[in-house]
């Protein structure tokens, strides 16, 4: 019998026909699994991402905001998990030729992987992905964006408030209210014009205070719990840096004394964490629509084009898609870098709270523009860098693939945040990380081919 996620995906694909190609064919490791029965027993990317435990509230919000049926919403999450693993494997295989990856289509059934070398096309297509040959690698685009980030510290960017690496257009995009401001930033950075595309915009992003991911909290104003965490035996939660400074006291949604900000970064980044007193207990949930709890299974970062949902005390549940990672945005208070840009709407009162793809934590709300009536754009601080910065451990529902050897030896460690490309040793073997995540028991490298590959 098929595992649960495959039975559900198969049912969805029966209704969607060819649109679910990634679910049933072209999966990372599929050929190897057929040749090696031992690999067939390992968890699939969808199992690792706990897709079958996605909250009904997330699925309903996806249906409403992305115009999907129930079967399409479930199939989309399976496809996005599979695509993330395939893209991670190809990133490692292509090395410096890699130029980005993204999913598209109603159910994210189509994965595109870009490369700077046409000789890589057969390898990409062998993974079931569409290949696109482009001029610039992600390393080149990231380096160009880094120059813009450094130039922004000495150049006014209020009229050119957003810039990011856009893998789909193979360029660094600068969104500007006035084109001259964008040209001034590019010139000051010394970035070649061939790497940059300037887009006109009326957006002037600003922080969005008071978002409820789990519950509201107060500190003179109102913000929201992003994700419950622990630091050793201390319990607390992650949130946005612009909500408070170290030493700021907080009270909970019920106005009962709650805790104190331990560390905060803003601008530059937008991250903070609060330690709570013994009256409060960290749980592996965020608050969903109607008070329903949404379980958090981990923190595997979703790819560009993937679905993502947000819960806010002002605007409730809303979903959209991931537009770009590695974005920089200028607020009135200054520029922050390394955030993710999404099509999810938000309004004032929505800062600090949770973004989640399926059951995987993505980040905490930073700011945005527009609203949930006419549409908008939002930015979130990715959760993994936040956890790494402050040495925090995300509270999760557990239920991973299963424990590894009791003492295998090596450098891999539960609780540590790993980025794509990192290498570890485990049980005498070396592994390379395919997708960014915080390691947890049950996600040991030999058990999770969606996250790790033998180096």
C-alpha positions in Angstrom: 0.0 0.0 0.0 1.2 3.5 -0.8 2.3 5.7 2.2 -0.5 8.2 3.2 0.9 11.1 1.3 1.2 9.1 -1.9 -2.4 7.8 -1.5 -3.6 11.4 -1.1 -1.4 12.6 -4.0 -2.6 9.8 -6.2 -6.2 10.7 -5.5 -5.5 14.3 -6.3 -3.7 13.4 -9.5 -6.5 11.3 -10.7 -8.6 14.4 -10.8 -5.9 16.6 -12.2 -4.3 14.3 -14.7 -1.0 15.5 -16.1 -0.7 18.5 -13.8 0.7 16.3 -11.0 3.7 15.1 -12.9 6.1 15.8 -10.1 4.1 13.7 -7.6 4.3 10.5 -9.6 7.4 10.9 -11.8 10.6 12.8 -11.9 11.0 12.7 -8.1 14.5 13.2 -6.6 15.9 9.8 -6.1 13.1 8.0 -7.9 15.4 6.1 -10.3 17.8 5.3 -7.4 14.9 4.0 -5.3 13.8 1.7 -8.1 17.4 0.4 -8.4 18.0 0.2 -4.7 15.1 -1.3 -2.6 16.7 0.1 0.6 16.1 3.6 -0.7 12.5 2.9 -1.4 11.9 2.5 2.4 13.3 6.0 3.1 10.8 8.9 3.7 9.9 10.9 0.6 10.2 14.7 0.7 6.5 15.1 1.3 6.8 12.8 4.3 9.8 14.7 5.7 7.8 17.9 5.3 4.8 16.3 7.1 2.5 17.4 4.3 -0.1 14.9 5.4 -0.3 16.7 8.7 -1.0 20.1 7.2 -3.7 21.9 9.2 -7.2 22.0 7.5 -7.1 25.8 8.2 -4.1 26.1 5.9 -5.7 24.1 3.2 -8.9 26.0 3.3 -7.1 29.4 3.1 -5.1 28.1 0.1 -8.3 27.1 -1.6 -9.8 30.6 -1.0 -6.8 32.8 -1.8 -5.1 30.7 -4.6 -8.4 29.6 -6.2 -7.8 25.9 -5.7 -9.9 22.8 -5.0 -9.2 20.7 -2.0 -7.4 18.1 -4.1 -5.3 20.8 -5.8 -4.3 22.3 -2.5 -3.1 18.9 -1.2 -1.3 18.1 -4.5 0.4 21.5 -4.5 2.0 20.9 -1.1 3.2 17.5 -2.2 4.6 18.9 -5.4 6.4 21.8 -3.6 8.0 19.4 -1.1 9.2 17.2 -4.0 10.4 20.2 -6.1 12.3 21.6 -3.2 14.2 18.4 -2.8 14.9 18.1 -6.5 16.1 21.7 -6.8 18.4 21.1 -3.8 19.9 18.1 -5.4 20.4 19.9 -8.7 21.9 22.9 -6.9 24.6 20.6 -5.4 25.1 18.8 -8.7 25.4 21.9 -10.9 27.7 23.8 -8.6 28.7 27.3 -9.9 26.5 26.8 -13.0 23.3 26.8 -10.8 21.1 29.9 -11.6 18.1 29.3 -9.4 14.9 27.2 -9.3 11.2 27.9 -9.1 7.8 26.2 -9.2 4.8 27.3 -11.2 1.3 26.1 -12.2 -1.9 25.8 -10.1 -0.5 22.8 -8.3 3.2 23.8 -8.5 3.6 20.7 -10.8 6.2 22.3 -13.0 9.7 22.9 -11.6 12.2 25.0 -13.6 15.9 24.9 -12.9 18.2 27.5 -14.5 21.8 27.0 -15.4 24.6 29.0 -17.2 25.8 25.9 -19.1 23.7 24.2 -21.8 25.6 21.0 -21.1 23.6 20.7 -17.8 20.3 20.4 -19.5 20.2 16.6 -19.7 20.9 16.3 -16.0 18.2 18.8 -15.1 15.6 17.1 -17.4 16.6 13.7 -15.9 15.2 15.0 -12.6 11.9 15.7 -14.2 12.5 19.5 -14.3 12.4 22.0 -17.1 15.8 23.4 -17.9 16.5 27.1 -18.7 19.9 28.3 -19.9 20.6 31.8 -18.7 23.5 34.3 -18.6 24.1 34.8 -14.9 24.5 32.3 -12.0 22.9 32.8 -8.6 26.4 33.4 -7.2 26.9 36.4 -9.6 23.5 37.8 -8.8 23.9 37.4 -5.1 27.3 39.2 -5.3 25.7 42.1 -7.2 22.9 42.4 -4.7 25.5 42.3 -1.9 27.1 45.4 -3.5 23.7 47.1 -3.5 23.3 46.3 0.1 26.6 47.8 1.0 26.0 50.9 -1.1 22.6 51.4 0.5 24.4 52.2 3.8 25.7 55.4 2.2 23.0 56.1 -0.4 19.5 57.3 0.1 17.1 54.5 -0.9 13.7 55.9 0.2 12.7 56.3 -3.4 14.2 52.9 -4.4 12.9 50.9 -1.5 13.1 47.3 -2.6 15.7 45.2 -4.4 16.1 41.5 -4.7 17.6 38.6 -6.8 14.9 37.4 -9.2 15.8 34.0 -10.4 12.9 33.9 -12.8 14.2 36.9 -14.8 17.9 36.2 -14.1 18.4 39.7 -12.8 18.8 41.8 -9.7 15.5 43.8 -9.7 15.4 47.3 -8.1 11.9 48.6 -7.6 11.8 52.4 -7.5 9.3 55.2 -7.0 11.7 57.4 -9.0 14.0 55.8 -11.6 16.8 58.2 -10.9 17.0 56.9 -7.3 17.5 53.3 -8.6 20.1 54.4 -11.1 21.9 56.3 -8.3 22.0 53.2 -6.1 23.2 51.0 -8.9 25.9 53.5 -9.9 27.1 53.9 -6.3 27.3 50.1 -5.9 29.4 49.8 -9.1 27.1 47.0 -10.4 27.0 46.4 -14.2 23.7 47.5 -15.8 23.5 44.1 -17.5 22.8 42.5 -14.1 20.0 44.9 -13.1 16.4 45.5 -14.1 14.7 48.6 -12.8 10.9 48.5 -12.2 8.7 51.4 -11.4 6.5 51.1 -8.3 4.3 53.2 -6.0 5.1 51.0 -3.0 6.6 52.6 0.1 6.8 49.6 2.5 6.6 50.2 6.2 6.6 47.9 9.3 3.2 46.3 10.1 2.7 46.2 13.8 0.5 43.8 15.9 0.4 40.6 13.8 -1.0 37.5 15.5 0.7 34.3 14.5 0.0 32.5 17.7 -1.4 35.3 20.0 -1.2 39.0 20.4 1.2 40.5 23.0 1.7 44.0 24.3 4.7 46.1 25.0 3.3 49.7 24.9 2.0 48.9 21.4 0.8 45.5 20.2 2.6 42.8 18.2 2.4 39.1 17.8 4.1 35.8 18.6 5.8 34.5 15.6 6.8 30.9 16.6 7.2 29.4 20.1 10.8 28.4 20.8 13.2 27.2 23.5 16.7 28.2 24.4 18.0 25.4 26.6 15.4 25.2 29.4 14.1 28.7 28.8 10.8 29.0 26.9 9.8 31.9 24.7 8.9 33.0 21.2 10.5 34.5 18.0 9.1 37.8 16.6 10.0 40.9 14.7 12.9 43.1 15.8 11.0 46.3 15.2 8.5 45.3 17.9 10.9 45.9 20.8 14.4 46.2 22.1 16.3 44.1 24.6 14.9 44.7 28.0 11.4 45.6 26.8 8.7 43.9 29.0 5.7 42.2 27.4 2.3 41.1 28.5 0.2 38.5 26.8 -3.1 38.6 24.9 -4.9 38.6 28.3 -2.7 41.5 29.7 -1.0 39.1 32.2 2.8 39.7 32.6 4.5 37.5 30.1 8.2 38.1 29.5 11.1 40.3 28.3 12.8 40.9 25.0 16.2 39.2 25.2 17.7 40.4 21.9 16.5 42.4 19.0 18.0 43.5 15.6 16.4 46.3 13.5 17.1 47.7 11.0 19.7 45.6 9.1 17.6 42.5 9.9 14.1 42.3 11.6 14.5 39.6 14.3 14.0 39.3 18.0 13.1 36.8 20.7 11.2 37.1 24.0 11.8 34.9 27.1 8.6 34.2 29.0 8.0 33.5 32.7 6.8 30.3 34.2 3.1 31.1 33.6 3.6 30.7 29.9 4.3 27.4 28.0 5.8 27.2 24.5 3.7 24.9 22.2 4.4 23.7 18.6 1.4 25.6 17.2 0.3 28.9 15.7 -3.2 30.2 16.0 -5.4 29.5 13.0 -8.8 30.8 11.9 -11.5 30.5 14.5 -8.9 29.8 17.1 -8.0 26.4 15.6 -4.4 25.3 16.2 -2.0 24.9 13.2 0.8 22.4 13.9 4.5 23.3 13.1 6.4 20.3 11.8 9.8 22.0 11.0 11.4 24.8 9.2 12.4 23.6 5.7 12.5 26.7 3.4 10.1 26.5 0.5 11.2 27.5 -3.1 10.3 30.5 -5.1 6.7 30.1 -6.4 5.6 27.9 -3.5 2.4 28.6 -1.6 2.7 30.3 1.8 0.1 31.4 4.4 -0.1 34.0 7.1 -2.3 34.4 10.2 -2.9 37.9 11.5 -5.0 39.4 14.3 -6.1 42.2 11.9 -6.8 40.3 8.7 -7.0 36.6 9.7 -5.8 33.8 7.4 -4.5 34.8 4.0 -2.4 32.9 1.5 -0.2 33.7 -1.5 3.1 32.7 -3.1 6.7 33.3 -2.5 8.0 35.8 -5.0 11.7 36.1 -4.1 14.2 35.2 -1.3 17.2 37.4 -0.5 15.3 40.7 -0.8 16.3 44.1 0.7 13.7 46.7 1.6 13.9 50.2 2.9 11.5 51.3 5.6 11.4 54.8 7.1 13.6 53.4 9.9 16.3 52.0 7.6 17.1 49.1 5.3 16.8 45.5 6.1 18.2 42.6 4.0 17.7 38.9 3.6 13.9 39.0 3.9 11.5 37.1 1.6 8.9 38.9 -0.5 5.5 37.4 -0.9 2.1 38.1 -2.5 0.3 37.5 0.9 -1.6 40.6 2.0 -1.3 42.2 5.4 -2.3 45.4 7.1 -1.2 47.5 10.1 -1.6 45.3 13.1 0.0 42.3 11.4 3.7 42.4 12.4 5.8 39.7 14.1 3.6 36.8 13.4 3.9 33.5 11.5 4.3 32.5 7.9 3.9 28.8 7.2 4.0 26.6 4.1 2.1 23.4 4.8 3.4 22.5 8.2 6.9 24.2 7.7 7.7 27.5 9.5 8.9 30.1 7.0 9.4 33.3 8.9 7.9 36.2 10.9 6.1 39.2 9.4 8.2 42.3 8.9 6.3 44.8 6.8 4.7 45.5 3.4 2.5 47.7 1.4 -1.1 47.6 0.1 -3.9 45.9 2.0 -6.2 42.8 2.0 -9.0 44.6 0.1 -7.1 45.7 -3.0 -4.1 43.4 -2.6 -0.6 43.9 -1.3 3.0 42.8 -0.9 4.6 41.6 2.3 8.1 40.8 3.6 9.0 38.3 6.2 12.2 37.6 8.1 13.1 34.0 7.4 12.9 31.8 10.5 16.1 29.8 10.1 18.5 32.8 10.3 16.6 34.1 13.3 17.0 30.7 15.1 20.7 30.6 14.2 21.3 34.2 15.2 20.0 33.7 18.8 20.7 30.0 19.3 17.0 29.1 19.5 15.2 25.8 18.9 11.8 25.8 17.1 9.0 24.0 18.9 7.6 21.4 16.6 5.0 18.6 16.6 7.7 16.0 16.0 6.8 12.8 14.3 9.8 12.8 12.0 10.9 9.8 10.0 12.3 8.1 13.0 15.4 8.1 15.3 18.8 7.4 14.0 21.6 5.5 15.7 21.9 6.3 19.4 25.5 7.5 19.1 26.7 7.4 15.5 29.4 10.1 15.9 29.9 13.0 13.5 29.3 16.7 13.3 25.5 16.6 12.6 23.5 17.9 15.6 19.8 18.3 16.3 18.9 21.9 16.9 21.5 23.3 14.6 20.5 25.4 11.6 21.9 24.2 8.2 21.9 26.1 4.9 22.0 24.6 1.5 25.5 23.5 0.7 26.6 22.9 4.3 28.4 19.6 4.9 28.3 17.4 8.0 29.5 13.9 9.0 27.2 11.3 10.5 28.0 7.7 11.2 31.3 7.8 9.3 29.8 9.3 6.2 29.8 12.9 4.8 26.5 14.6 3.7 25.7 17.9 1.9 22.6 19.9 2.9 20.1 20.3 0.1 17.5 22.6 1.7 17.8 25.0 4.6 16.3 23.8 7.8 16.8 23.4 11.6 17.8 19.8 12.3 15.6 17.8 14.7 15.5 14.3 16.0 14.2 12.1 13.2 15.8 14.2 10.5 19.2 12.5 10.6 21.0 12.7 7.2 20.7 9.0 6.3 16.9 9.2 7.0 16.1 12.3 5.0 17.2 12.2 1.4 15.0 15.3 0.8 17.3 17.3 3.1 20.7 15.6 2.8 22.7 13.8 0.0 25.9 11.8 0.3 28.9 14.1 -0.5 
